Amino acid sequence: MALTVVSAAGARGMALSATGGISTLTSLTVSQSDQGGQTKTLTQVNVTGANGLPATGSIAIFEGNKELAGVVLNATGQATSNLTLPGGVHDLRAVYSGDSTHTASTSSLSTVQVGTTGTPSFTLALTPVAPSALPLVLTAGNAGTLNLTVEPVNPTALSAPMFVTLSCSGLPNQASCAFSPASVEILPTTPTSCASGSPANACPPVSSLVVQTQAAGTTGKLTPQAPYTKGSRPISWALLLPGALGLGGLAWGARRKAWLSRLALVALVALVTMLGTTACNPRYYYFNHGPPNNLPTPSGTFTVTVTGQSSNGITAITQNTTFVLTVN
């Protein structure tokens, strides 16, 4: 199957910040490869400042007004994204969102032609809900919601339903994601697209993706769970008993050496019991001091990968898309 890249070019971006900043140049290069029978479109983006130094921040790959993927720039101002596009002609552009010292910019269009096949497959597309724009910017402790649309490709060629299981990776520590539903079904009659405002049954299946972060927190001391009777001193006895047994063993040891080892063993058992009933025991510490402080989700900018996996019993189909998460 012939794979043709029509063009790839870059264009100098225009400053969007009213306060000014270093202007940037964003360039987009597109290539294609056949990976496991699936045509993958590789996009490579480079963002440099007018001073010749690489920019920081994130970029997004668009087709028209539809965001296909979002990626964080590396230390050299570059980013790579692997896309799966349906057959046909696609006009792609890379949009750099800018940072504290660099202005935003957009590449010129890169047109790529993808060959058509009759093999059933699917693509993934993300739409922000809350917040309503990407990159997804959250304060630690807050959650964000996106809609993930699973768009069928050649569904009429299906001989049985296709189930797509969804997952995500690349989240920072103390952050999680959840899909509802976590698996969607594609039938031969499933629509491949829908007009705005169409009912759900006239559109491709959609799963709600919730990204949850965690704020730092403390907890107070908990009430001990084991009640003590007035005047009881279980911890005092746990401290005194091993010592008393040890002294008794030394006193008898001179004349009854056979008993010395036995008493030492009893003292050792008593010592272990004491450690198990006092602050050396994690369970004791939890009930008397409470759980440890919650660790917050670390601040930073991360590339999160959303994956859809399916299988027809012979070959597995895996599709990915990415978005950028910024935690403050």
N, C-alpha and C positions, 0 to 999 in steps of 0.2 A: 504494500500500500504506500503510495507516494505521499510524503509529508512535506509541505511547502511553507516556508516562512516568507511572507511578502516583503515586510519591512521592519526595521527596528531603528529608532532614533531617539534623541533627547532634545529637550528645549529648556532654555533658561526660564526659571520661575519668576513670577511677579510677587513682590512683597505684599503680604496681607495684614501685617501688623502696623497699626497706626504709629507705634513708637519707633518704627524702623528696626534695623538689625542687619546682619550680614546676609546679602542675597545669596541664593543657592541655585545650583544647576542639578536637575534630576534627569537621569538617563535611564531608559528601559531597553533591555535586549531580550528577545524571545527566541527560544529554540524548542525543538520537539524530539521525543524519543519514544520508542515502543517498549513498554515495561510489562512483561507478563501478559501480552495480548491487549494491553490498554495503552492508549495514546496519552502521554503525559506532556504537558506544556510547561517548560521551565522558564520562569521569568527571573532575570537578574537586574537589580536596581543599584545604581550608584548615585550618591548625593554628596556633592562637594560645595564648599562655600566659595565666595568670590576671592577669598584669601588663599585658596588652594588647599585648605585643610578639610578633612572629612567632617560631615555634620553628624549630629546625634539625634535620637528620637525614633520615630516609626514611619512606615510607609504603608499605603494600601493600594491594591491592584483593583482597578475598576474596569467594567465593561458597560459603557453608558453610565447610568446612575446606580448600577448594581455593584456593590463591593464583593469581590471574589475572595480576597484574602488580605490579611494584615500581618506585617512582620516587623520586628524590631531591627533597626540598623546595628551592625556590629561596629567594632572599634575603628574600622577602616571606612565607615560610611556606606557599607554595602549590605544587601539583603537578597535572599533567594527564596522563591516560592515555587512549589510544584503543583500545578493545576491539572485537573481533568475536565476538559471541555467537550461538549457534544459536537457532533459533526457540523461543519459549516464554517463560515467566515466570522472571525471575532476581532473587534478593534479594542485593544487594551491600552490602558494608560496607568502610570504610577503617580500617586499623589503623596508628596511629602508634607507632613502636618506642621513642620517647624519645631523649634525649641526655644529656650530662653534667649538665645543669641542669634538664631538663624530664622530667616523668613521662610514661609511655605513656598513650595513650587510644584509644578506638574510637568511630567514628561510629555512629549508629543506622542501621538497614537502609533502603536505598533500593531500591524494587521497580520493575523495568523490564520491560515486555512487548515482546518482539521478534517481528515477524511472520514466519511460516514461508514458505519458498519451496522449489521443487523443484530448484534449481540445485545441482550438486555443488560442494563447497568443503571447507574444513578449518579447524580452529583449532589453536592451539599452547598447550601447558601444560608448565610447568617444575616439576620435583621435585628438591630438593637431595639429594645423595648423600653427599658429603664436602667440606666440613662438612655436617652433616645439617640445617641450618637456614638460612633466608634472613633478612636479607641475607647474601650470601656474604662472609665476612671472611677475608682471607688476609694472611700476612706475606710481604713481598717475597721472591721466590725459591720460594715454594710454589705448588701447583696446587690447583684445586678442581674438583669433578665434579658435574654436574647431568644428570638425565634429561629429555630433551625429547620429549614425547608429541605426535604429529601425529594429531589426532582427526578422522576423516572426518565430513563433513556431507552427507547425501543421497548416499552412494556408489552406491546402487542405480540412480541416474540416469546413471551413467557409461556411455559407449559405448566407451571405451578406457581403459587404465590412466592414472592421474594420477601424475606424478612431481613430487615436491616437493624443491627444492634449498634447503639450509639455509646461513645465514651469520649473522654477528654484526657489530655496529658499536658505537662509543661506548667502546671499551676505552681505558685510558690508554696512554701511550707505554711501550714495553718490555714489553708484555703481548700475548698472543695467545689465540685460541680455535681449537679443532679439533673437528669433528663426526665421529662414527663410528656409522653411515655418514653421509656428507655429503649423500646424497639418499635419500629413501624412496619407496616405491611404494604407491599406494592403488588397490585393485581394487573392483569392484562388491560383492564379498563381504567386504571388510575390515570387521571389527567397529568400531562407533562407540564402544564402551565395554567394560569388563570388570570382573568382580568381583575383589576382592583375592585373590591367590593363584592366579589363572588362568594357564594356560600362555601363552607368547608368541603362539602362533598363534591364540589366542582373544581377543587384545587389539589395540588400535590400534598402529601401528608406533612404535618408540621409538628415538631416537638419543642416544648418549652425548656430552655436551658437556663438554670439558675446557678450563678457563681457566688459562693458565700465566702467572705473573709472573716477574720476573727480579730477582735480588739483585745488589748491587754486588760486583765482584770484580776481582782483579788477577792478572796473569800474569808469570812470570819471564822473564828474557832467554833467547832461543832460541839454540841452537848454529848458527853460520853454516853456510849450506848449500853454499857454494862452498869447497872445500878449498884451502889455500894451501901451496905447497912451501916448505921451510925456506929462509930467506934471501930469499924473494921479497918485493918491496915494490911491489905494483901501485898502491896509492894514492899512494905517494911519487913513482913515475914519472908518475902522472897529474897531480901538482902541479908537478913539475919540467919536464916536457916543454913545456907551453905557454909557461912563462917563458923557457926556453932558445930556443925558436923565435922568441918575440917579440924578445929581445935580438939574436938573429942577424939578424932582419929590419931592426932599427934600424941595425946595423953596415953592412949592405949597402945600406941605403936611400939613403945619400949618393950612391953612384955608379950604383946600379942601381934606380932608382925603380920600374921596371916589376915588379921582384921583390917590392917592399915590400908591395904590395896582396895578392899571392899568399901571401906568408908570413903576413900578418895574417889571411887567410882560414883558412890551415892552423891557426894558433894558436886562432882562434875555434872551429873544429871540435874541436880537442883539448880546449878548455875545456868545451864541451858534453859531450864524452865523459867528462871527469872528473866533472862534475855527475851524470851518469847512473850512475856506478859508486861513488859515495860516499853519505854520509848525506843528501844532498839528494834522493835517489831514494826514493820511498815504499816500493818493494819491498825495497831495501837496508835501510831503517829497520825494516821488519817482520821480516826474517830476523835482524837483529842486536840488536833491542831488544824484539821480541815485539809482539803486538797491543795496542791501547790498553785501558785499564780498561773493564770492563763497566759501563754505566749502570744503576742500579736502576729498577724501576717506581716512579714517584712515589707518595707516600702521598696518601690522600684518598678521597672517596666519589663513585662514578660510577654513572650510569644506563646499563646495557648493553642494547642492543636486539637481539633475536633475530628473524630474518626468515625466512619460508618463502615461496618463489616457485614458481609453477606456471603452465602455460598449456595450453589445449586447442587451440592452433593459431589461435585467433581472438582470444580475450581472455586477458589475464594476470590471475592471482589472486595477490595479495600479502597475507600476514597477518603481524602482528608481536606480540610480547610483550616485556616488559622485566623486568629484575631489577636489584637494587642490589649493586654490588661495592664493598667497603671494603678498601683496602690499607694495612697498617700498616708 
